[in-house]
Amino acid sequence: MRILQIIPSISLVYGGPSQVVLELSAALAREGIKVTAIATDSNGDTGQKPLDVPLNVPVSQDGYEIIYFRCAPFRRYKFSLDLLKWLTLQARKYDLAHIHALFSPVSSFAAKICHQQKLPYILRPLGTLDPADLRKKRLLKQLYALLLESTNLANAAAIHFTSPQEAKISERFGVSTRDLVIPLGVTPPNKGENHKATIHSQFAIPANTPLVLFLSRIDPKKGLNLLIPALEKLLKEGLNFHFVLAGTNPQNRDYEEKIKLQIYHSPLREHTTITGFVTGELKSALLQAADIFVLPSYYENFGVAVAEAMVAGTPVIVSEQVHICQQVKESESGWVSKLEVSALAKLLRFALQNPHERQRRGLRAKEYALQHYSWDAIARQMIQVYEQILLARQS
């Protein structure tokens, strides 16, 4: 079986979606599937240099191959005429395409080409069909859906949602679709090192100070307007903690700077470390060193960072709009908050004041994530779906 993974950009600065494609491709390859991932060389939307990668040629990685294409024209939208030309010529060499993103021109036109070339495709919307997300640039998205995405949804072999809640609330624009609910996976971190001591030393954080970690894109939807006042409230009460803000936003630098300035002019300033974008060993160390991971998003179709914290053994506090909140609640992997400053502060206060309960829930989180968010198990589920789609087309 030959599978195409298509995504506008695979740069890790764009967060979870890019990471998912890399890890899913590697997991599929371990199961014997021939995988080619195609993407642009985009590495940020506001003047950053593109990825330093070979263009238009396969690059072998973790058992699969990636082909990068120059992002041009319309760099802001991660578009590539070269990618679409390649897909037009090469589509019939593959059995199925898995397209990651909606309302992105390169993904939308890739779906059109797949349909024209009779290559079945699955769409993963990345939360873009959530009514809350559709409210942003509403009129433009309605027109975009009318011209492109509603037809792409109708022609898709399936729509890949990552949680039952995402599937339940997602808009289909009047189109009937075959829905798949398959969660995303996470890779367990390396063991052995005293990550807590390392992080405390690296960022000059006093020993025995609980770490509250936010690790995600710095975006209005992530609920920082709730989290920062909640932490300020706890600081005023005299609670001891250190806040680590890890992340960036290559698509909205103005908002990122606004948040940094807010913290700079806040009492939190002396109790906060802002790391910027993190990956690799530092990211792994932060997830394992944290005492509490918090993500109070206004909407989140899955929350890869939440699952990463869980598999690292860190209890999580998420909002009721993070769509794996039910799994967090039922597995006692952490706590679920309403979208209110007072509710978030209450749960943070309880977690900070109860280290034994934090430890218990962290162990539960790790156990649940290892069982349910294993990439190898998810890859096998995905292969079954791929096979079902191809068999259905043959009958």
Secondary structure, DSSP 8 states (H G I E B T S, - for coil): -EEEEEEEE--GGG-HHHHHHHHHHHHHHHTT-EEEEEEE----SSS-------BSSEEEETTEEEEEE--BS-GGGT-BHHHHHHHHHHGGG-SEEEEE-SS-HHHHHHHHHHHHTT--EEEE-TTTTSHHHHTTTHHHHHHHIIIIIHHHHHH-SEEEESSHHHHHH---TT----EEE----B-----SS-HHHHHHHHTT--TT--EEEEES---GGG-HHHHHHHHHHHHHTT---EEEEE---TT-HHHHHHHHHHHHTSGGGGGEEEEES--HHHHHHHHHH-SEEEE--S-BSS-HHHHHHHHTT--EEEETTBTTHHHHHHHTSEEEE-SSHHHHHHHHHHHHH-HHHHHHHHHHHHHHHHHH-BHHHHHHHHHHHHHHHHHHHH-
